[in-house]
Amino acid sequence: MERFSDSDIAALTVCESKEELSYFLSGVTDTLKEMVRQEYLPDRFKGKL
């Protein structure tokens, strides 16, 4: 995400800025953690609810 400008992000995603993309990613990550069993998650996502 650091390599792209806000205009690049807007052209490539449904988000219009890095801030919006970060918020979107956080929401997706939270949803995934709620849907799957913790033992199947990569270590970087465990226990961050």
Secondary structure, 3 states (H helix, E strand, C coil): CCCCCHHHHHHHCCCCCHHHHHHHHHHHHHHHHHHCCHHHCCHHHCCCC
